[in-house]
Amino acid sequence: MAETQGQERTEQATPKRIRDAREKGQVPRSRELNTVMSLLAAGVGMLIFGHGIIQSINQLLIENLTIDREAAFSESLLLGRLGDTAFAALNLLLPLFALLAAITVLSPLSLGGWVFNITLAAPKLERISPLKGLGRLFSVRSLMELAKAIGKFLLVFTTSCFVLYLVLDQIVGLSLRPLPDAMSTAGNLAIACLLGFSAVLVLVAAADVPFQLWQYRTQLRMTRQEVKDELKETEGRPEVRAAIKDKQQQFARQRMMSEVPKADVVITNPTHFAVALKYDQADGGAPRVVAKGQDLIAARIREIASEHGVVLFSAPPLARALYFSTELNQEIPRNLFLAVAQVMAYVFQLRQVKKRGGVRPKKPKDLPVPEEYTSELKQEAD
């Protein structure tokens, strides 16, 4: 920790840093976005359900304002009617409340996603510490939130005054209209005002969301030393190193297997070893080992070679010598030039017979593999 003190946080957060912060509940959030989505949902809900709700409420008012003499002087009947009316009104507003509840729950997920960690509910002393509270109160973040709140208040207040000025005459005239007409007009005015306020707050949310994302990325920035320490910690784990090694070996095998169809010949043991050779006459060098393997890998090399018509040549001493003495993409050793040359000559003669016809060439036997060379390889294999 001492090494990171005094260093500037200039590096972007690594995936591990973001994942750890997310597990701690640190994700970008925008209250302005949540407010706008709730208001828009209320406006859309009123557009969808408002006409039916207003008509139903109008009918409830007519029914409950028309009271006969017996009900007017009976407390039990009045209380029963009041309960029935409240239940009916709740049923009318239930679809709108369900829509608002769904948007209230889902809107925070639109920025930062879902985060659930029971440990976040545990009490922390720093949350009730007066010194910590004063530090948060006079922090740059608090000042920014105060500036946003003042700006939002001024914007909403100005918009409200403007909207009220536009609809003031209609609001005053509601008292002169019949009840059904007044209810319908009041509902339309409420929806228009709600959508107008939402449109203004969309501008606030459009400015707040990028700010919250920028602030979130800024808070998670790391120093160069922290990046190096995290890299060492991650790659230093045995399971990570093993996974990386397995992936590297897998990619290497895939590349190697893709070279087998391009080979001129595959020299086999015939079951335990397989070495694929490629001779480029234009290059002028010696044949190269483009693939090699033992046991299961050798079987796969032979299978691919058979599928693509590559010649399989059984020569156990030569196959073992090539396998243990030559790495991938390396030229064969000088001691094996003569033996490999006889194999390559046989392969090229087979190609000519397939193209032009003729007598099949005789397969070479007793290839000249130096005995002292192969004996060392036998000891290594053992």
Order of alpha helices (4+ residues) and beta strands (2+ residues): alpha-alpha-alpha-alpha-alpha-alpha-alpha-alpha-alpha-alpha-beta-beta-beta-alpha-beta-alpha-alpha-alpha
